[in-house]
Amino acid sequence: MFDKIVPRSEDYAKWYTQVIRQAEMADYAPVRGCMVVRPYGFALWENVKEQLDSRFKASGHQNAAFPLFIPMSFIEKEAEHVEGFKPELAIVTHGGGKKLEEPLVVRPTSETIIGYMYSQWIQSYRDLPVLINQWANVVRWEMRPRLFLRTMEFFWQEGHTAHSTHAEAEEETLRILDIYTDFAVNEAAIPVIPGRKSDSEKFPGALTSYTIEAMMGDKRGLQAGTSHDLGQNFAKAFDIQYLDANQKQQHCWTTSWGVSTRMIGAIIMAHGDDQGLVLPPRLAPTQLVIVPITPKNREDDKQAVMDAVAKICETLEGVRYHVDDRHDYSPGWRFNEWELKGVPLRIEIGPRDLAKNQVVLARRDIPGRDGKSFVSSGNVANEVNQMLDTIQADMLKRATAFRDANTFEPTSYEAFQEVVEEGFARARWCGNETCEDKVREDTQATIRCIPIEQPDGDGNCIVCSAAAEEIAIFARAY
Amino acid sequence: MFDKIVPRSEDYAKWYTQVIRQAEMADYAPVRGCMVVRPYGFALWENVKEQLDSRFKASGHQNAAFPLFIPMSFIEKEAEHVEGFKPELAIVTHGGGKKLEEPLVVRPTSETIIGYMYSQWIQSYRDLPVLINQWANVVRWEMRPRLFLRTMEFFWQEGHTAHSTHAEAEEETLRILDIYTDFAVNEAAIPVIPGRKSDSEKFPGALTSYTIEAMMGDKRGLQAGTSHDLGQNFAKAFDIQYLDANQKQQHCWTTSWGVSTRMIGAIIMAHGDDQGLVLPPRLAPTQLVIVPITPKNREDDKQAVMDAVAKICETLEGVRYHVDDRHDYSPGWRFNEWELKGVPLRIEIGPRDLAKNQVVLARRDIPGRDGKSFVSSGNVANEVNQMLDTIQADMLKRATAFRDANTFEPTSYEAFQEVVEEGFARARWCGNETCEDKVREDTQATIRCIPIEQPDGDGNCIVCSAAAEEIAIFARAY
């Protein structure tokens, strides 16, 4: 039923697609570039959503829904915005059997339409801040689609807020960056680096873009979420004004921020191994699979095993578990399937275990014998909960160690060019776009971010040797 | 701040739109026919979603996400389907700066694209049943848009299942009808009538469509959810086949079913009154608002009141509450706002109540003095929970009594024509489309459904007097 998955070392891109399709996470749709998120992938996305959503709500944000269609003229109101998005637009020209007077854009992002609505809703400083998020689908034409990473339609949340001062908007932008970082580190077990984008990489129309950057299993970088300080650019383009306490009209300061189904791609690539997915327990749709091993033609043994399984299930608390009682399939076949699907923990239980009053606990993150332990039947629930915590913590440690082992601090441009092929290069940058461009041309690497946390002191640009205040992370990226 | 809302008796349609906009449930978008669901409306929709979603999951369904865009050729594969939907399509002709070879349809519903995916995924009887739902936006061109009831883009869930036998598919269709009925009655407090659609009203491409039909405050009918037995129509159009246990290729039997943001319109119209919304406690975003009444310039009193409020909040359990401490606004102004927003229960507490160790509990569903009671401060949490249950039950009773009082059983066609203007007419129908058409022409009323529950015995068609086995519900409808 399963084809052999190519090892990551042989063909990482192929491994990625095979894992996704064989684990039934997602599939390509008949429309080029579009994706179907299958139930298993969607269950993971639902857990991502729930974790992010509860953080947004706890920090005072509310959800809403804005329209899919945006008048073409709206997109054209902010100069950088239209330049950035125009090549990627899908355009509705006909509706209800007629040609439309003004073509409609299928939203690639919603700053413009939401900006327009905010201009209608916001009158006074008392109406501020407005803190709204939406979970939505967006469309960006995509020439080289890849499941979860770059698809023509993708799913995301986009937060859009309006404030009375720039300081407040900046604070919001960074508050969200903290939420994204906390989510990535503590739920997805991905040690992201929060930082600022260089001007050439920022969102079209933003003053400053912030990002969380992650390292994938092939040592390339991936932008896993962004938070933008939009200044007054959209407020001016869409006339979002409020009457301040002194009865003076002021333009608002706005922000926008998003995490998309790309996060699923990040989880797959940060943790997956040659057997398939390895999902972090806190987000895994199924945290524990119980595989009863029932010898053929021995109905008594089978019944005894199933009784023991039922007893264990009764004791489990707060665990998302599944009993795989497909007795027609061999234990090995079933183990493979759940390993492919990345279920963090497996219980194996057969007649021999029953006799010893024990079960086998097998960790997905440590394949083979090393990840197996025997647990007394009476203590399964406890051990399962502890083990899930341990796996979660170990996955983060492992991903952090991997990233750190593949992060280099070259001291010459020559060394830089070498190491940037092999992972993240931390190096000083003068802030000049010419140096950034040279790196891109020489190595295909880009500035992933200028980390929020900077070392003391100063030094010289890795490219031009001019004085450079800040360290940047350079890498080849998705 | 609030404009006066027109009484329902004067202009029901205007009342409806005014309530929605002033309660900040939703707004029209700049694109004609499109809607913005504002945070308060969306919070209600989130509660609707949660209730339905947990029922779907408990009955074995999983969520997934299928693409927004469907190739035009797909829509054309099922003859009735294309006939029904073609006039309503929005069409993407350009993408990524180029004219597309095949235009893409923005999904009006997803039978075709999901049918195609199922044909790829389903091979054997072991793969069946497939029980998938998606929460999605869909687009149907709309000439006479009305918020929540008919908008060009709307939000819904659409379930799509595939089975190995017709009996199983029928069972699924009716299982979902039961879930919809249970949700409407027990969560939305709307006494819907589950029944079958006549052939002329069924879903384009279905064998049989089932529906839940509700009566609105103006005595018109509203279809609040549908469940379709699609037979093998889509399985044949999209080649959804499986190998049965005898190694024979068979076509699947499929179903589809949906509830949309229209349900929000139903809740507004089934319960609202001249003061605004009246939301059922089980779905209300805010179930209880606490309004501290703090006299100006008496800081001590204010502190004492706020302390008492804090104490009450500590005791509340499992209640979605909000403290409206906008002391700048008069109590009356605040009461009006929360009445407009339909919050089921209000606590008023001021210095005089403190002195008597009591609070005022005011029910939204019974305006004025009759809905007010005094509750001892120590017992607030208990009383609140009980009162919310009582309000929920009373709202259902009231809506049921209203529907029953406006449901008639005319015995002549003359009487029928009169009463069908005034509510639901229960009358026998021979099953002939000619009679159905005549009713539509004479009265603008349509067959809302042929109820599942039928009286014993038989009789004659209300229109043509031929033998008629079944009773139908006729009404003018949204």
Chai-1 contact restraints between the chains, C-beta under 6 A:
chainA,res_idxA,chainB,res_idxB,connection_type,confidence,min_distance_angstrom,max_distance_angstrom,comment,restraint_id
A,A29,B,P67,contact,1.0,0.0,6.0,A-B,restraint_1
A,P30,B,Y116,contact,1.0,0.0,6.0,A-B,restraint_2
A,V31,B,P67,contact,1.0,0.0,6.0,A-B,restraint_3
A,V31,B,F69,contact,1.0,0.0,6.0,A-B,restraint_4
A,C34,B,P67,contact,1.0,0.0,6.0,A-B,restraint_5
A,V36,B,F66,contact,1.0,0.0,6.0,A-B,restraint_6
A,V36,B,M117,contact,1.0,0.0,6.0,A-B,restraint_7
A,V37,B,A64,contact,1.0,0.0,6.0,A-B,restraint_8
A,V37,B,A65,contact,1.0,0.0,6.0,A-B,restraint_9
A,R38,B,A64,contact,1.0,0.0,6.0,A-B,restraint_10
A,P39,B,Q62,contact,1.0,0.0,6.0,A-B,restraint_11
A,P39,B,A64,contact,1.0,0.0,6.0,A-B,restraint_12
A,F42,B,N63,contact,1.0,0.0,6.0,A-B,restraint_13
A,F42,B,A64,contact,1.0,0.0,6.0,A-B,restraint_14
A,F42,B,A65,contact,1.0,0.0,6.0,A-B,restraint_15
A,Q62,B,P39,contact,1.0,0.0,6.0,A-B,restraint_16
A,N63,B,F42,contact,1.0,0.0,6.0,A-B,restraint_17
A,A64,B,V37,contact,1.0,0.0,6.0,A-B,restraint_18
A,A64,B,R38,contact,1.0,0.0,6.0,A-B,restraint_19
A,A64,B,P39,contact,1.0,0.0,6.0,A-B,restraint_20
A,A64,B,F42,contact,1.0,0.0,6.0,A-B,restraint_21
A,A65,B,V37,contact,1.0,0.0,6.0,A-B,restraint_22
A,A65,B,F42,contact,1.0,0.0,6.0,A-B,restraint_23
A,F66,B,V36,contact,1.0,0.0,6.0,A-B,restraint_24
A,P67,B,A29,contact,1.0,0.0,6.0,A-B,restraint_25
A,P67,B,V31,contact,1.0,0.0,6.0,A-B,restraint_26
A,P67,B,C34,contact,1.0,0.0,6.0,A-B,restraint_27
A,P67,B,E153,contact,1.0,0.0,6.0,A-B,restraint_28
A,L68,B,N137,contact,1.0,0.0,6.0,A-B,restraint_29
A,L68,B,E153,contact,1.0,0.0,6.0,A-B,restraint_30
A,F69,B,V31,contact,1.0,0.0,6.0,A-B,restraint_31
A,F69,B,C34,contact,1.0,0.0,6.0,A-B,restraint_32
A,P87,B,G97,contact,1.0,0.0,6.0,A-B,restraint_33
A,A90,B,V92,contact,1.0,0.0,6.0,A-B,restraint_34
A,A90,B,G95,contact,1.0,0.0,6.0,A-B,restraint_35
A,I91,B,H94,contact,1.0,0.0,6.0,A-B,restraint_36
A,V92,B,A90,contact,1.0,0.0,6.0,A-B,restraint_37
A,V92,B,V92,contact,1.0,0.0,6.0,A-B,restraint_38
A,T93,B,T93,contact,1.0,0.0,6.0,A-B,restraint_39
A,H94,B,I91,contact,1.0,0.0,6.0,A-B,restraint_40
A,G95,B,A90,contact,1.0,0.0,6.0,A-B,restraint_41
A,G95,B,W141,contact,1.0,0.0,6.0,A-B,restraint_42
A,G96,B,W141,contact,1.0,0.0,6.0,A-B,restraint_43
A,G97,B,P87,contact,1.0,0.0,6.0,A-B,restraint_44
A,Y116,B,P30,contact,1.0,0.0,6.0,A-B,restraint_45
A,M117,B,V36,contact,1.0,0.0,6.0,A-B,restraint_46
A,N137,B,L68,contact,1.0,0.0,6.0,A-B,restraint_47
A,W141,B,G95,contact,1.0,0.0,6.0,A-B,restraint_48
A,W141,B,G96,contact,1.0,0.0,6.0,A-B,restraint_49
A,E153,B,P67,contact,1.0,0.0,6.0,A-B,restraint_50
A,E153,B,L68,contact,1.0,0.0,6.0,A-B,restraint_51
